[in-house]
Amino acid sequence: DTKCDLNLLFIEEPEAHMHPQMQTVFIKNITDFLREKGFNVQVIISTHSSHILTNAKFESIRYFTKNTYSSKVKDLKKFHTELSDAETLKFLEQYLTLDKGELFFSDKAILFEGVVERLLMPIFIEKLDSSNSTKLSEQYISYIEVGGRYMNKFKELLEFLEIKTLIITDIDSVEKKEITNKKGNPQITYPKCEIRKDNDLITSNECLKNWLPAKTIILDLLSVEEVNKIDKKIRVAYQTKVDDTKLKCGRSFEEAFILDNLQYILDKKEKLFSVKNKLSSYDTVDEIKEDSYDIAKSINKTDFAFDLLTNQDDLNIPAYIKEGLVWLSQK
């Protein structure tokens, strides 16, 4: 009876009867149908479909998170109302329209910056599980590829949903330089630089500066204890030093990989086509270690990722990523 004060329509897991394309348009079609008929109906849908969730309004989502003996309902309308940063809210809503609703159904999440990490993460997890008896490959992990400047946008949502999350990002060292511009005026710039023992080096990474571990000076970032990289169910992982005597630390994934795989890089230099020409003059691991920053700068990231995919047997997981994945594997 559409004249009742309260009309309810319950639909349980409609995706069981629909192919993905139909799931994508389901919410819109049912909303349009009820509007055309003039029905005053509250529709309640239970679903495990990211396609359906992606096309639902952000504030209409109720997210059930399970505890040991109970479930807790997270009201995204409340989140929508209380999030004061309109720009962040708009970003999250737009992100979810890109069919990224699987975050809501994941056991855990990994945020990372680039194509290399996206292509290699399954391999790293498989290697970790086989050598450390972890079981990450058996869990449903949501992979979120997002630039370092935008990782902060996920802070409130991840904290609200209470999903255990690993953030993998780069330490992004830069140094302050004063140059003279074309008009002859002094101008401050912050170019990329190799990591060294220098208190003036800072990070350009917004996540590290403003979220975790909330440090700006490179030497401070390198001395942070693990406990300060963790906030409840969220942990950040960035490059760690491999040599304390003469400070050596990767600035990027590529440099960190080289430093943690010196023998591998030397042995495979003819097979790693993305860096083959650059490596041709190197004969020892010490030479490669010394010039790791310059070697990494010359690498095409996508080509390097495919090189590692086709030569994955003997590689080591970069230490900072391995530490983060070990933490993520724990309950």
N, C-alpha and C positions, 0 to 999 in steps of 0.2 A: 504494500500500500504506500504509494509515493506521497500521500498526504499526512503520513505520520510525522511527529516531531523529529524522530530519529530513525533514519533508514540506513542500515548497515549492509555492505556487501563484502563478504570474506572470500578471497581467492587464495587457495593454497598451492604454492609452487607451480604456477602456470607454465614455467619453462619445461616441465615434464612432457608437455604436449606440443612444444613449438621448436622449430629450428631457430638458430641464432638470429637470422634476419628478421623473423617474426617477433622474437623477443625484443629486438631493438625498437620496434614501432608499437609494441603492445600498450605501454603506458599512454602514449599520445592518442592511440585509437580509442581506448576505453574512456579517456577523458573527453575526447571530442564527441563520442557517442552519448554519454550522459548529459553533456551540455546541450546537444542538439535535441534530445528528448525532453529536456527540462527537468530531469530527475534530480532531486535533492538527496544525494546519497554519499555517505562516507565509505570510501573503498579502503579495505585493509588487505594488503597483499603480503604473504610470506614468500620469500624467495632466496635462492642461492645463486641467482643469475646476475653476473656483473653487467650483462647487456641491459637487463631491466633496470638495475640500480643506476646505471649511467644516465638513463633517460628520465629518472625521477628527479623532482625538485630537491635540492639540497636539504631544505628545512623539513621535508616530509619524511625523511629517513629516520627510522628507529633501529638502532644497532644493538644487538644482543651480544654481550661479552660473557663468556662463561668463567666462573670461578670453580673451585674444587667441588662444592656441593650446591651451587646455585648459579643463576644467571643475573646479570645486571643490564638494565636497559639504558642505553645512551641516547638521549633526545637531541638530534642534530638541529632541531628548531631552537633549542636552548643555546647550543653552540653558535648557531647563526645569529642569534640576537645578542649574545654576550661578546662576540668577537668585535672589538672596537675598530680594528684596522680594516677599513672597507676595501683597500687595495688587495690585502691578503685574502679576504673572503672572495673577491672577484676572481683572483688567481686560482683558488681551490675549486670554485665552481666550474671554471673553464677547464681546469685539469681533469675533473671528473667527467666532463662531456667527451673526453678523448678516449672513451671506453677503458678507463682506468679504475673502474669500480671494484676490481679484484682485490684492492687493498683491504676492503671491508671483510673479505672472506679468508684472508691469509692468516696463517699461524704466526708469522713473523715477517718483517720487511727489511729490505736493504736499499738504502739510497746511495747512488753513486753518480759520478759526473759524466763518464764518456763511453764511447763505443768499445774501447779496449776492455773495460771492466765488465760491460754487458756481455761481450762475447766469451770472456774467459771465466766469469764467475761460476758457471756450472762445472767447469773443469776443476777450479780451485776447490769447490765444495766436494766433488767426487774424490779428489786427492786427499783432502782432509779426512773425509769419512773412512777411507781405506787405511790411512796411516795412524789416525788418532781414535778410532772406534767411536767417532761421533755419528749422528744420524740426521744431519741437516738435509740430505737428499730425500729423506722420507717425509719431510715436512713441507707444507705449502708455503712458499716464500714469495712475497710480492716484490718484484724488482722495479724500482722507481729510478729512471734516468733523469737527472735534473742538474742543471748548472749550479756551481757552488754559490753563486749570488742568490739563487732562489731556494736553496735548501731551508733557509729560515722560515719560509712560507709554510712549511709543513709542521713547524714546531707545535702550535696549538692543537692542530688536528690529531697528531700522533699522541700527544699527551692526553687528549680527550678520549681517544679510542683505546688507549693503554695497550697498544700493540708493541711487542718487543722489537726494537728497530736498531739496526747497525747503519751508521752513516760513514761511508768511505769517501774521503775527500783528499785534496792535495794541500801540502803545507804552503805552497805558493809564496816563496820568499821574494821580497823586493827590497830595494835600497833607495834612500832619498838622494836625488841628484838635482843640482841647480844648473839650468842651462839658459842660454840666451836665445829668445825666440826671434822670429824674422823681423820683428819691429825693434829689436835691440834691447828688449826688456827682460829682466830675469824671470825665470819660470821654474817652478818646482815640479819634478816628475818622479815617478816611482817605477823604474824599469826592473824587469826580472833579473835575478842574480843567483849565482851559485851559493849554496849554504856554506858559511864559514864562521869561525869564532869572532863574532862582531855584534855588540849589543845594539847597533844601529839598524840591523836587519829586522824587518817586520814582515808580517803576512798580509797579503791582499785578500785573503779568504774571509768573507763575511760570516760564514758559519763558525769558524774558529774564533773570530774576534767577538762575536756577539751572542753566541749560543754556547757551544762546548768546544774547548774548556774555558772560553772567555778570556783568552790571552792574545796579545798582539805581537810581542817581541819573539823572534824565532828561538832564541836561546831559552826563553821561558817555556815555549811550547815543547821543546825537546826535553825539558826536565820535569814535565808534568807527570805525576803519578797516575796509575790507571784509574784509581778511584775518582779522580777529578775529570776523567773523560766520560764518566757515567752519570746520568741523571735519571734515577728510577729505572725505567725500561728502555732508555735510549743511551747508546754509546757511540762515540765518534772514534774513527781510526784514521790516522794520517801518518806520513812517513816518520820513521824513527831512525836514530843514528846507528851506524854500523861500526864506526870507529871514533873513539873518544879522544885518543891521543892527538891526532890531526883530524879535527872534526870532519866527518864524512857522512852525508845524509842525502838521500834523494830528494829533489825538489818536486818531482812528478812521478807518476806511476812508472813511466819508462825508465827513469834513472834509478828508482828504488828497485825495480826488477833487475836491472843490470848489476847493481851492487850486491844483491842477494843471489845472483846467478853468474858470477864471474867466470867460473870454469865452463859452465854451459854456453855462455856467450862466446868464449874463445873456441870451444870445440865445434860450435855450430855456425861459426861466422860465415862460412860459405853457403849455408842453407838459409840464413836469415836475410832474404833479399832486400828487405826494407833498410838494412843497415850494413849490407855486405861491402859496399864501396868504402864506407867510413871506417870499417874494421880491418880493411886489407893490410894496413901498415902496423897493426898491433900483434905482438908475439907472446906477451905474457899477461897474466891476470892483473899484475900490479900496474901495468901500463893502462889497462882498461879501467881499473879502479881510479887511477889518477885523473883520467880524462872523462869520467862518467857523465859529467854535466854537458860537455861539448858533444859527446856521442849522442846523448838523449835528445839534445836540441835538433839534431839532424834527422830524427826519425819521423816518418809519416805514421801517425798513430794507428790508422785503420790497417795499413799494410803490415805493421808490426804485430797487430793482434792476429791477423791471419797467419803470419809466420809462426807465431807461438802455437796456434791451433794445430798446425801441421807438424810441429816438432815439440809435442807436449810431454813426451815420455819422461825426460830427465829434469824437467824444470822444477824449481822450488817456488812455492807460494811466497810472494813478498811478505816479510815479517809482520808489517803493520796490518796487512789484510788477514794473515793467518791468526794473529792475536784477536782481531775483531770477530772472525768467524768462530773461533773457539768460544768466545764469550756468548755469541749468538746461539751456539749449539746447546748451551746450558738452559735449564728450565727457568 
